[in-house]
């Protein structure tokens, strides 16, 4: 469910300053001879003709590749529909129900550089990704609520461990998923892309917390599991009194309003995503930071995958890597990989579980291009990160 993203930065300030320092009306005559000659040569008829020849070759090569790639990804989609139909009819899935070749890779020439000036395309406005400050502001403005933050990270880890153990998750599952998702040292408010050790870093998604929930995940969990969370909060409120009881009662009232909003639309990812893109959805996402609600939401996210697998007849305990596959790709797609026998895992390309755009943005899936390799690299990362202080602290909290 979680897309990955890659950040690119360009630094144009020195060039812009140099251009700005030139007087208006500067022509080729005022440039150094070598620069003027280069410009004249670049715009010459032979250079333009050569560019057009290379452009035609490039376009033909790209068109041939796109035709091959489109056929490949159409076959991926067709095989997926066939597997889904077989599952509905409770028929076994076989090796030939998957595309067994790797996606085509473009090996032709690069697009040539046009020697003639081209109009600049308008820059696309960067979509604002809400960060923790935005979530807290939205919660205050739309629900008059502030999540109760932990006094220390270990306090949140203990609450998370209690919730995980109560729900039936094992220490190994919880710790290894945490290790994979946060790098083994993440805090309860860790957001994808942001790092205190990298000044100027930007959020690349709304994924937050030990399981890196997206805004859509939070809305969906509040819609589907909200009543169970309310039941747990009500039981927790029972022995309280005074200020603590008043604060818990307010939290329960706020969560009830959030549940009503989340359930006001059909129980579909696309509908929850629309709410997640609004300030009200940001406010719901702020509940991930709350020490009473956040651990419950995050463990419910993993628990729903366990329940889904059992409902489909998969009764053995999921390994942490298998659980992570379901957490990352969605329960249906993840279970497709999890239920695959080892010999098939070694032959089936990872491309079978992606849309084309998602696959081409995912270097991990491209490098580890079979199910067996993807699970192996996930396990290896979990092994390494589980030895870091944050992961050890979470393990000790169980």
C-alpha positions as CSV (number, residue, x, y, z in Angstrom):
1,X,0.0,0.0,0.0
2,X,2.9,2.1,0.4
3,X,4.5,3.7,-2.5
4,X,8.1,4.6,-2.5
5,X,9.5,7.9,-3.7
6,X,13.0,9.2,-4.7
7,X,14.1,12.7,-4.1
8,X,16.0,14.8,-6.6
9,X,17.5,18.2,-6.1
10,X,19.0,20.7,-8.5
11,X,21.1,23.7,-7.7
12,X,20.7,26.5,-10.2
13,X,21.4,29.6,-8.0
14,X,25.0,30.2,-9.3
15,X,23.8,30.1,-13.0
16,X,20.9,32.3,-12.2
17,X,23.1,34.9,-10.5
18,X,25.5,34.9,-13.5
19,X,22.6,35.5,-15.9
20,X,21.1,38.2,-13.7
21,X,24.5,40.0,-13.6
22,X,24.6,40.4,-17.4
23,X,23.3,43.7,-18.8
24,X,20.1,43.6,-20.9
25,X,20.7,43.2,-24.6
26,X,23.9,41.2,-24.4
27,X,24.4,39.6,-27.8
28,X,26.7,37.0,-29.3
29,X,29.2,39.7,-30.2
30,X,29.9,40.4,-26.6
31,X,30.5,36.8,-25.7
32,X,33.9,35.1,-25.9
33,X,34.7,33.9,-29.4
34,X,34.6,30.3,-28.4
35,X,31.1,30.6,-26.9
36,X,29.8,32.6,-29.9
37,X,31.2,30.0,-32.3
38,X,29.7,27.1,-30.3
39,X,26.3,28.7,-30.4
40,X,26.5,29.4,-34.1
41,X,27.7,25.8,-34.7
42,X,24.9,24.3,-32.5
43,X,22.2,26.2,-34.4
44,X,23.6,25.5,-37.9
45,X,21.5,23.7,-40.5
46,X,23.7,20.6,-40.5
47,X,23.5,20.4,-36.7
48,X,19.7,20.7,-36.8
49,X,19.5,18.1,-39.5
50,X,21.6,15.7,-37.5
51,X,19.5,16.4,-34.4
52,X,16.3,15.6,-36.3
53,X,17.8,12.3,-37.7
54,X,18.8,11.2,-34.2
55,X,15.4,12.3,-32.8
56,X,13.6,10.2,-35.4
57,X,15.8,7.2,-34.4
58,X,15.1,7.7,-30.8
59,X,11.4,8.1,-31.3
60,X,11.2,4.9,-33.3
61,X,13.2,3.0,-30.7
62,X,11.0,4.3,-27.9
63,X,7.9,3.5,-29.8
64,X,9.1,-0.1,-30.3
65,X,9.9,-0.4,-26.6
66,X,6.6,1.1,-25.5
67,X,4.8,-1.4,-27.7
68,X,6.7,-4.3,-26.1
69,X,6.3,-2.9,-22.6
70,X,2.6,-2.3,-23.0
71,X,2.1,-5.9,-24.2
72,X,4.1,-7.1,-21.1
73,X,2.2,-5.1,-18.6
74,X,-1.1,-6.0,-20.2
75,X,-0.2,-9.7,-19.8
76,X,0.7,-9.0,-16.1
77,X,-2.8,-7.5,-15.6
78,X,-4.5,-10.4,-17.5
79,X,-2.7,-13.0,-15.4
80,X,-3.7,-11.2,-12.2
81,X,-7.4,-11.2,-13.2
82,X,-7.1,-14.9,-14.0
83,X,-5.6,-15.6,-10.5
84,X,-8.3,-13.6,-8.8
85,X,-11.0,-15.6,-10.7
86,X,-9.3,-18.9,-9.7
87,X,-9.2,-17.8,-6.0
88,X,-12.9,-16.9,-6.1
89,X,-13.6,-20.4,-7.4
90,X,-11.1,-21.9,-4.9
91,X,-9.0,-23.4,-7.7
92,X,-5.2,-23.9,-7.2
93,X,-2.8,-21.3,-8.5
94,X,0.0,-22.7,-10.7
95,X,3.2,-21.4,-12.1
96,X,1.7,-20.7,-15.5
97,X,-0.7,-18.3,-13.8
98,X,2.1,-15.8,-13.6
99,X,4.2,-14.0,-16.2
100,X,7.6,-15.7,-15.9
101,X,9.7,-13.3,-17.9
102,X,11.2,-10.0,-16.6
103,X,9.9,-6.7,-17.8
104,X,11.5,-5.3,-21.0
105,X,14.3,-2.7,-20.4
106,X,14.9,0.1,-22.8
107,X,18.4,-0.2,-24.3
108,X,18.1,2.3,-27.2
109,X,19.7,5.7,-27.6
110,X,19.0,8.6,-25.3
111,X,16.8,11.5,-26.5
112,X,19.2,13.9,-28.3
113,X,19.7,17.5,-27.1
114,X,18.0,20.0,-29.4
115,X,20.5,22.7,-30.5
116,X,17.7,25.2,-31.0
117,X,16.1,26.9,-28.0
118,X,12.9,25.3,-26.8
119,X,10.1,27.0,-24.8
120,X,10.4,26.1,-21.1
121,X,7.6,24.0,-19.7
122,X,5.8,25.5,-16.7
123,X,6.9,23.9,-13.4
124,X,4.4,21.6,-11.8
125,X,3.4,22.8,-8.4
126,X,4.7,20.5,-5.7
127,X,1.9,18.9,-3.8
128,X,2.0,19.8,-0.1
129,X,2.7,16.8,2.1
130,X,1.4,17.4,5.7
131,X,3.9,16.9,8.4
132,X,3.4,16.5,12.2
133,X,2.8,20.2,12.8
134,X,0.0,20.2,10.1
135,X,-1.6,17.2,11.7
136,X,-1.6,18.7,15.2
137,X,-3.0,22.0,13.8
138,X,-5.8,20.2,12.0
139,X,-6.7,18.2,15.1
140,X,-6.9,21.4,17.1
141,X,-8.9,23.3,14.5
142,X,-11.4,20.6,13.4
143,X,-11.8,18.5,16.6
144,X,-10.5,20.8,19.3
145,X,-8.1,18.0,20.3
146,X,-4.4,17.4,20.9
147,X,-3.0,13.9,21.0
148,X,-1.4,12.8,24.3
149,X,2.3,12.5,23.4
150,X,4.6,10.2,25.4
151,X,7.0,11.6,28.0
152,X,9.7,9.4,26.4
153,X,10.1,7.1,23.5
154,X,10.4,4.1,25.7
155,X,6.9,4.9,27.1
156,X,5.4,4.7,23.6
157,X,7.3,1.5,22.9
158,X,5.9,-0.1,26.1
159,X,2.4,0.9,25.1
160,X,3.0,-0.5,21.6
161,X,4.4,-3.7,23.0
162,X,1.3,-4.1,25.2
163,X,-1.1,-3.5,22.3
164,X,0.8,-5.9,20.1
165,X,1.0,-8.7,22.6
166,X,-2.7,-8.2,23.5
167,X,-3.7,-8.5,19.9
168,X,-1.7,-11.7,19.4
169,X,1.3,-10.4,17.5
170,X,4.6,-11.9,18.5
171,X,7.6,-10.0,19.6
172,X,9.5,-11.1,16.6
173,X,6.8,-9.9,14.2
174,X,6.5,-6.5,15.9
175,X,10.2,-5.8,16.3
176,X,11.3,-7.0,12.9
177,X,8.5,-5.0,11.1
178,X,9.5,-1.9,13.2
179,X,13.1,-2.5,12.2
180,X,12.3,-2.7,8.5
181,X,9.9,0.3,8.5
182,X,11.9,2.7,10.6
183,X,15.5,1.5,10.0
184,X,15.7,0.2,13.6
185,X,15.9,3.5,15.4
186,X,12.6,5.3,14.5
187,X,10.5,7.3,16.9
188,X,6.7,7.3,17.2
189,X,6.5,10.5,15.1
190,X,9.1,9.5,12.5
191,X,7.9,10.5,9.0
192,X,9.1,9.1,5.7
193,X,11.8,11.3,4.2
194,X,12.4,13.5,7.2
195,X,15.5,13.1,9.3
196,X,17.0,15.2,12.0
197,X,20.5,14.2,10.8
198,X,19.8,15.6,7.3
199,X,19.0,19.3,7.5
200,X,16.6,20.4,4.8
201,X,15.2,16.9,4.2
202,X,11.6,16.8,3.0
203,X,8.7,14.5,3.8
204,X,8.2,12.2,0.8
205,X,4.9,10.7,2.0
206,X,2.5,11.0,5.0
207,X,3.8,7.6,6.4
208,X,4.3,8.0,10.1
209,X,5.2,5.8,13.1
210,X,6.5,2.4,13.8
211,X,4.5,0.8,10.9
212,X,4.6,4.0,8.7
213,X,0.9,4.4,8.4
214,X,-0.3,6.8,5.6
215,X,-3.2,9.2,6.1
216,X,-5.4,6.8,4.2
217,X,-4.4,3.9,6.5
218,X,-5.4,5.9,9.5
219,X,-8.8,6.9,8.0
220,X,-9.4,3.2,7.0
221,X,-8.4,1.9,10.4
222,X,-10.6,4.4,12.2
223,X,-13.5,3.4,9.9
224,X,-13.0,-0.4,10.3
225,X,-11.5,-0.8,13.7
226,X,-12.7,2.4,15.4
227,X,-15.3,0.7,17.6
228,X,-12.8,-1.8,18.9
229,X,-10.4,1.1,19.8
230,X,-13.3,2.9,21.5
231,X,-14.1,-0.2,23.5
232,X,-10.4,-0.3,24.6
233,X,-10.4,3.4,25.6
234,X,-13.7,3.0,27.5
235,X,-12.2,0.1,29.5
236,X,-9.1,2.2,30.2
237,X,-11.2,5.2,31.3
238,X,-13.2,3.1,33.9
239,X,-10.7,3.3,36.8
240,X,-9.7,6.9,36.1
241,X,-11.0,10.0,37.9
242,X,-10.5,13.7,37.9
243,X,-8.4,15.4,35.2
244,X,-7.3,12.1,33.7
245,X,-10.9,10.8,33.4
246,X,-12.0,14.1,31.8
247,X,-9.2,14.0,29.2
248,X,-10.0,10.4,28.4
249,X,-13.7,11.1,28.0
250,X,-12.8,14.0,25.6
251,X,-10.6,11.7,23.6
252,X,-13.4,9.1,23.4
253,X,-15.8,11.8,22.2
254,X,-13.4,13.0,19.6
255,X,-12.7,9.5,18.3
256,X,-16.5,8.9,18.0
257,X,-16.8,11.9,15.7
258,X,-13.8,10.7,13.7
259,X,-15.4,7.2,13.3
260,X,-18.6,8.8,12.2
261,X,-16.8,10.8,9.5
262,X,-14.7,7.9,8.4
263,X,-17.8,5.7,8.1
264,X,-19.8,8.3,6.2
265,X,-18.3,7.0,2.9
266,X,-18.2,3.5,1.4
267,X,-15.5,1.3,2.9
268,X,-13.2,1.6,0.0
269,X,-9.5,2.7,-0.2
270,X,-10.3,5.4,-2.8
271,X,-13.0,7.0,-0.6
272,X,-10.8,6.9,2.5
273,X,-8.0,8.4,0.4
274,X,-10.2,11.4,-0.4
275,X,-10.8,12.0,3.3
276,X,-7.1,11.5,4.0
277,X,-6.3,14.4,1.7
278,X,-8.4,16.8,3.7
279,X,-7.5,18.6,7.0
280,X,-10.1,16.4,8.7
281,X,-8.2,13.4,7.5
282,X,-4.9,14.9,8.7
283,X,-6.6,15.3,12.1
284,X,-7.5,11.6,12.1
285,X,-3.9,10.8,11.2
286,X,-2.7,12.8,14.3
287,X,-4.2,9.9,16.4
288,X,-1.2,7.8,15.4
289,X,0.8,10.1,17.7
290,X,-1.5,9.6,20.7
291,X,-0.1,7.1,23.3
292,X,-3.5,5.6,23.9
293,X,-4.7,5.3,20.3
294,X,-1.6,5.2,18.2
295,X,-0.3,1.8,19.4
296,X,-3.8,0.3,18.8
297,X,-4.1,1.7,15.3
298,X,-0.6,0.5,14.3
299,X,-1.0,-3.0,15.7
300,X,-4.5,-3.3,14.2
301,X,-2.9,-2.6,10.8
302,X,-0.7,-5.7,11.2
303,X,-3.4,-7.7,12.9
304,X,-5.8,-7.2,10.0
305,X,-3.2,-8.9,7.7
306,X,-3.0,-11.9,10.1
307,X,-6.7,-12.2,10.2
308,X,-7.0,-11.8,6.4
309,X,-4.5,-14.7,5.9
310,X,-6.4,-16.9,8.4
311,X,-9.7,-16.2,6.7
312,X,-8.1,-17.3,3.4
313,X,-7.0,-20.6,5.0
314,X,-3.4,-19.7,5.7
315,X,-3.1,-21.0,9.2
316,X,0.7,-21.2,10.0
317,X,2.2,-18.1,11.6
318,X,3.4,-15.4,9.2
319,X,7.1,-14.7,9.3
320,X,7.9,-11.0,9.9
321,X,9.0,-10.7,6.2
322,X,5.8,-12.2,5.0
323,X,3.8,-9.9,7.3
324,X,5.7,-7.0,5.9
325,X,4.9,-8.0,2.3
326,X,1.2,-7.8,3.2
327,X,1.8,-4.5,5.1
328,X,3.5,-3.0,2.1
329,X,1.6,-4.3,-0.8
330,X,-1.9,-4.8,0.6
331,X,-3.4,-8.0,2.0
332,X,-4.5,-9.6,-1.2
333,X,-1.3,-9.0,-3.2
334,X,0.8,-9.9,-0.2
335,X,-1.0,-13.1,0.4
336,X,-0.4,-14.0,-3.2
337,X,3.3,-14.0,-2.5
338,X,3.1,-15.5,1.0
339,X,1.1,-18.6,-0.1
340,X,3.5,-19.4,-3.0
341,X,5.6,-22.5,-2.5
342,X,9.4,-21.9,-2.4
343,X,10.2,-23.3,-5.8
344,X,7.7,-20.9,-7.4
345,X,9.0,-18.0,-5.3
346,X,12.4,-18.5,-7.0
347,X,10.9,-18.3,-10.5
348,X,8.1,-15.7,-10.3
349,X,9.2,-12.1,-11.0
350,X,8.2,-9.4,-8.6
351,X,6.6,-7.5,-11.5
352,X,3.6,-9.7,-11.2
353,X,2.6,-7.8,-8.0
354,X,2.9,-4.3,-9.3
355,X,1.4,-1.8,-11.6
356,X,3.9,-0.6,-14.2
357,X,4.4,2.9,-12.7
358,X,4.8,1.5,-9.2
359,X,7.3,-1.1,-10.3
360,X,9.4,1.4,-12.3
361,X,9.7,3.6,-9.3
362,X,10.8,0.8,-7.0
363,X,14.5,0.0,-7.3
364,X,14.3,-2.6,-4.6
365,X,11.8,-4.7,-6.5
366,X,13.7,-4.2,-9.7
367,X,17.1,-5.3,-8.2
368,X,15.5,-8.2,-6.3
369,X,13.4,-9.3,-9.2
370,X,11.9,-12.6,-7.9
371,X,9.6,-13.2,-4.9
372,X,12.3,-15.3,-3.2
373,X,14.9,-12.5,-3.6
374,X,12.5,-9.8,-2.4
375,X,11.6,-11.8,0.7
376,X,15.3,-12.5,1.3
377,X,16.4,-8.9,1.1
378,X,13.5,-7.9,3.5
379,X,14.7,-10.6,6.0
380,X,18.3,-9.4,5.6
381,X,17.4,-5.8,6.3
382,X,15.3,-6.9,9.3
383,X,18.3,-8.9,10.6
384,X,20.6,-6.0,10.4
385,X,18.3,-3.3,11.8
386,X,17.1,-5.5,14.7
387,X,20.5,-5.0,16.3
388,X,20.1,-1.3,16.5
389,X,19.3,0.5,19.8
390,X,15.7,1.4,18.9
391,X,14.8,-2.2,18.0
392,X,16.5,-3.6,21.0
393,X,14.6,-1.1,23.2
394,X,11.3,-2.3,21.6
395,X,12.2,-5.9,22.1
396,X,12.9,-5.3,25.8
397,X,9.5,-3.6,26.2
398,X,7.7,-7.0,25.6
